[in-house]
Amino acid sequence: MFKNIREDINSVFERDPAARNVMEIIFCYPGLHALWFYRIAHWFWTHEFYFVGRFTSHIGRFFTGIEIHPGARIGHKFFIDHGMGVVIGETAEIGDNVTLYHGVTLGGVTWDKVKRHPTLADNVVIGSGAKVLGPFTVGKGAKIGSNSVVVKEVPENATVVGIPGRMVMAEEKKDVGRADLQHGQLPDPEAKAISCLFDQIRELERKYDTLAKNYEELKSRQKLT
């Protein structure tokens, strides 16, 4: 238990430059509190004390604003930054070194009692407000941009943005010791598409100017003859 607590505190130091000391982390980080409530609730859940597990989870939600179902499975060094509004469903599975920002939802898309929530592999980063919906896998090292809505599988080391989420960057497979938090430096596919349209318009204007100039020269020659 103490090993897990130390690991949780160290993961905050690794991924939040605002963290100054251990006391601040223990008392002022709701993401950490939610994770500790989850661990207690998950123990009850796995030992078939379902009501106690759900009630413990509900207490954690009341104090932190973060809802983690006790049936979810979470790996080591999980970090929720800020955390308000995070929802993690019953059949969600989360690997090691995963980072979620506030407003993230790991949700389901069916009422059937089956695997209906996503699986996040190691070193995944999900930006604030993103929704990952369905029983698919987000590959190792993937990044999901803020406010994206992802409804299908994400390959390893890919970057996904937009509604619905589209892969806009795929990096070579790499082995990293911790998650890459540069989730703000994401390409904008809509801006790129608009830029391409402007390039085409400029090319059409250039061709029009050339044709207009040739037409005027042709008219001038006809008048002279």
C-alpha positions as a Python dict, from the first residue, in 0.01 Angstrom:
ca = {
    (1, 'M'): (0, 0, 0),
    (2, 'F'): (275, 247, 96),
    (3, 'K'): (464, 158, -221),
    (4, 'N'): (156, 251, -428),
    (5, 'I'): (115, 578, -237),
    (6, 'R'): (478, 675, -302),
    (7, 'E'): (436, 582, -668),
    (8, 'D'): (123, 797, -697),
    (9, 'I'): (296, 1097, -537),
    (10, 'N'): (603, 1059, -760),
    (11, 'S'): (383, 1046, -1070),
    (12, 'V'): (242, 1388, -975),
    (13, 'F'): (593, 1531, -938),
    (14, 'E'): (685, 1387, -1279),
    (15, 'R'): (388, 1532, -1467),
    (16, 'D'): (287, 1852, -1290),
    (17, 'P'): (549, 2131, -1267),
    (18, 'A'): (320, 2316, -1022),
    (19, 'A'): (372, 2048, -756),
    (20, 'R'): (605, 2188, -487),
    (21, 'N'): (611, 1937, -202),
    (22, 'V'): (461, 1614, -74),
    (23, 'M'): (218, 1780, 169),
    (24, 'E'): (71, 1992, -110),
    (25, 'I'): (21, 1685, -328),
    (26, 'I'): (-140, 1480, -51),
    (27, 'F'): (-389, 1748, 53),
    (28, 'C'): (-450, 1955, -262),
    (29, 'Y'): (-472, 1714, -558),
    (30, 'P'): (-827, 1582, -616),
    (31, 'G'): (-705, 1347, -890),
    (32, 'L'): (-491, 1171, -632),
    (33, 'H'): (-777, 1159, -382),
    (34, 'A'): (-1007, 1010, -648),
    (35, 'L'): (-751, 741, -724),
    (36, 'W'): (-723, 646, -356),
    (37, 'F'): (-1101, 633, -319),
    (38, 'Y'): (-1109, 415, -631),
    (39, 'R'): (-857, 169, -487),
    (40, 'I'): (-1067, 121, -173),
    (41, 'A'): (-1387, 89, -378),
    (42, 'H'): (-1221, -151, -623),
    (43, 'W'): (-1113, -379, -335),
    (44, 'F'): (-1472, -400, -215),
    (45, 'W'): (-1594, -456, -572),
    (46, 'T'): (-1351, -742, -644),
    (47, 'H'): (-1450, -906, -314),
    (48, 'E'): (-1818, -887, -419),
    (49, 'F'): (-1918, -614, -173),
    (50, 'Y'): (-2080, -432, -464),
    (51, 'F'): (-2294, -183, -273),
    (52, 'V'): (-2007, -79, -44),
    (53, 'G'): (-1782, -40, -349),
    (54, 'R'): (-2033, 179, -530),
    (55, 'F'): (-2104, 383, -218),
    (56, 'T'): (-1731, 441, -159),
    (57, 'S'): (-1699, 547, -522),
    (58, 'H'): (-1993, 784, -476),
    (59, 'I'): (-1828, 944, -172),
    (60, 'G'): (-1512, 995, -378),
    (61, 'R'): (-1718, 1157, -653),
    (62, 'F'): (-1883, 1390, -400),
    (63, 'F'): (-1548, 1514, -265),
    (64, 'T'): (-1347, 1527, -590),
    (65, 'G'): (-1589, 1573, -880),
    (66, 'I'): (-1430, 1267, -1042),
    (67, 'E'): (-1635, 953, -1104),
    (68, 'I'): (-1443, 626, -1132),
    (69, 'H'): (-1653, 312, -1134),
    (70, 'P'): (-1510, 55, -888),
    (71, 'G'): (-1524, -210, -1160),
    (72, 'A'): (-1273, -28, -1381),
    (73, 'R'): (-915, -158, -1396),
    (74, 'I'): (-633, 96, -1359),
    (75, 'G'): (-259, 41, -1386),
    (76, 'H'): (40, 208, -1220),
    (77, 'K'): (126, 581, -1221),
    (78, 'F'): (-218, 692, -1335),
    (79, 'F'): (-252, 1071, -1316),
    (80, 'I'): (-561, 1291, -1341),
    (81, 'D'): (-467, 1659, -1370),
    (82, 'H'): (-724, 1898, -1216),
    (83, 'G'): (-984, 1628, -1271),
    (84, 'M'): (-1325, 1793, -1235),
    (85, 'G'): (-1581, 1618, -1455),
    (86, 'V'): (-1374, 1307, -1535),
    (87, 'V'): (-1591, 994, -1580),
    (88, 'I'): (-1447, 642, -1610),
    (89, 'G'): (-1693, 362, -1681),
    (90, 'E'): (-1726, 16, -1533),
    (91, 'T'): (-1547, -188, -1801),
    (92, 'A'): (-1275, 67, -1879),
    (93, 'E'): (-917, -59, -1863),
    (94, 'I'): (-625, 180, -1815),
    (95, 'G'): (-258, 90, -1853),
    (96, 'D'): (52, 238, -1689),
    (97, 'N'): (163, 604, -1705),
    (98, 'V'): (-170, 724, -1843),
    (99, 'T'): (-267, 1092, -1806),
    (100, 'L'): (-618, 1238, -1821),
    (101, 'Y'): (-712, 1604, -1800),
    (102, 'H'): (-1037, 1751, -1669),
    (103, 'G'): (-1365, 1672, -1839),
    (104, 'V'): (-1250, 1345, -1999),
    (105, 'T'): (-1510, 1070, -2040),
    (106, 'L'): (-1430, 703, -2095),
    (107, 'G'): (-1783, 601, -2183),
    (108, 'G'): (-1989, 318, -2327),
    (109, 'V'): (-2221, 301, -2626),
    (110, 'T'): (-2450, 9, -2540),
    (111, 'W'): (-2684, -99, -2262),
    (112, 'D'): (-2576, -464, -2291),
    (113, 'K'): (-2379, -610, -2000),
    (114, 'V'): (-2062, -661, -2201),
    (115, 'K'): (-1726, -487, -2242),
    (116, 'R'): (-1851, -142, -2346),
    (117, 'H'): (-1583, 106, -2237),
    (118, 'P'): (-1242, 178, -2392),
    (119, 'T'): (-905, 27, -2311),
    (120, 'L'): (-614, 272, -2280),
    (121, 'A'): (-268, 124, -2331),
    (122, 'D'): (46, 254, -2158),
    (123, 'N'): (160, 620, -2189),
    (124, 'V'): (-167, 751, -2337),
    (125, 'V'): (-248, 1121, -2291),
    (126, 'I'): (-606, 1249, -2327),
    (127, 'G'): (-665, 1624, -2338),
    (128, 'S'): (-933, 1814, -2148),
    (129, 'G'): (-1294, 1759, -2251),
    (130, 'A'): (-1222, 1462, -2480),
    (131, 'K'): (-1474, 1179, -2502),
    (132, 'V'): (-1360, 825, -2578),
    (133, 'L'): (-1669, 613, -2639),
    (134, 'G'): (-1681, 241, -2705),
    (135, 'P'): (-1507, -92, -2638),
    (136, 'F'): (-1194, -35, -2849),
    (137, 'T'): (-826, 16, -2770),
    (138, 'V'): (-629, 341, -2769),
    (139, 'G'): (-278, 226, -2855),
    (140, 'K'): (38, 273, -2655),
    (141, 'G'): (176, 627, -2659),
    (142, 'A'): (-128, 776, -2837),
    (143, 'K'): (-245, 1134, -2779),
    (144, 'I'): (-604, 1259, -2804),
    (145, 'G'): (-658, 1632, -2841),
    (146, 'S'): (-884, 1841, -2620),
    (147, 'N'): (-1260, 1817, -2690),
    (148, 'S'): (-1215, 1536, -2942),
    (149, 'V'): (-1478, 1263, -2971),
    (150, 'V'): (-1315, 927, -3043),
    (151, 'V'): (-1537, 636, -3145),
    (152, 'K'): (-1293, 393, -3309),
    (153, 'E'): (-959, 230, -3241),
    (154, 'V'): (-645, 446, -3223),
    (155, 'P'): (-308, 299, -3335),
    (156, 'E'): (7, 317, -3124),
    (157, 'N'): (180, 659, -3106),
    (158, 'A'): (-96, 821, -3313),
    (159, 'T'): (-241, 1168, -3255),
    (160, 'V'): (-618, 1209, -3288),
    (161, 'V'): (-817, 1534, -3295),
    (162, 'G'): (-1162, 1654, -3400),
    (163, 'I'): (-1526, 1546, -3395),
    (164, 'P'): (-1537, 1265, -3482),
    (165, 'G'): (-1173, 1200, -3396),
    (166, 'R'): (-939, 1164, -3693),
    (167, 'M'): (-579, 1053, -3691),
    (168, 'V'): (-366, 1350, -3799),
    (169, 'M'): (-22, 1225, -3702),
    (170, 'A'): (140, 883, -3672),
    (171, 'E'): (488, 859, -3525),
    (172, 'E'): (729, 569, -3545),
    (173, 'K'): (704, 322, -3261),
    (174, 'K'): (914, 436, -2969),
    (175, 'D'): (977, 327, -2614),
    (176, 'V'): (938, 612, -2367),
    (177, 'G'): (975, 604, -1992),
    (178, 'R'): (680, 834, -1933),
    (179, 'A'): (396, 996, -2122),
    (180, 'D'): (465, 1282, -2360),
    (181, 'L'): (250, 1566, -2226),
    (182, 'Q'): (287, 1798, -2526),
    (183, 'H'): (-83, 1756, -2605),
    (184, 'G'): (-114, 2127, -2685),
    (185, 'Q'): (117, 2099, -2986),
    (186, 'L'): (-128, 1920, -3213),
    (187, 'P'): (-188, 1977, -3584),
    (188, 'D'): (-513, 2141, -3692),
    (189, 'P'): (-661, 1949, -3991),
    (190, 'E'): (-932, 2211, -4053),
    (191, 'A'): (-676, 2493, -4067),
    (192, 'K'): (-468, 2282, -4306),
    (193, 'A'): (-770, 2220, -4531),
    (194, 'I'): (-854, 2594, -4536),
    (195, 'S'): (-492, 2675, -4616),
    (196, 'C'): (-506, 2433, -4912),
    (197, 'L'): (-824, 2601, -5038),
    (198, 'F'): (-654, 2943, -5021),
    (199, 'D'): (-360, 2803, -5220),
    (200, 'Q'): (-597, 2676, -5488),
    (201, 'I'): (-780, 3011, -5501),
    (202, 'R'): (-450, 3197, -5543),
    (203, 'E'): (-352, 2959, -5824),
    (204, 'L'): (-690, 3012, -5997),
    (205, 'E'): (-648, 3392, -5964),
    (206, 'R'): (-302, 3368, -6120),
    (207, 'K'): (-437, 3166, -6413),
    (208, 'Y'): (-730, 3409, -6455),
    (209, 'D'): (-494, 3709, -6464),
    (210, 'T'): (-283, 3535, -6728),
    (211, 'L'): (-588, 3453, -6943),
    (212, 'A'): (-729, 3805, -6905),
    (213, 'K'): (-395, 3955, -7011),
    (214, 'N'): (-375, 3726, -7316),
    (215, 'Y'): (-733, 3813, -7408),
    (216, 'E'): (-664, 4186, -7393),
    (217, 'E'): (-353, 4143, -7611),
    (218, 'L'): (-555, 3941, -7863),
    (219, 'K'): (-824, 4212, -7876),
    (220, 'S'): (-558, 4479, -7932),
    (221, 'R'): (-406, 4287, -8226),
    (222, 'Q'): (-748, 4235, -8385),
    (223, 'K'): (-819, 4611, -8369),
    (224, 'L'): (-487, 4689, -8535),
    (225, 'T'): (-567, 4456, -8824),
}
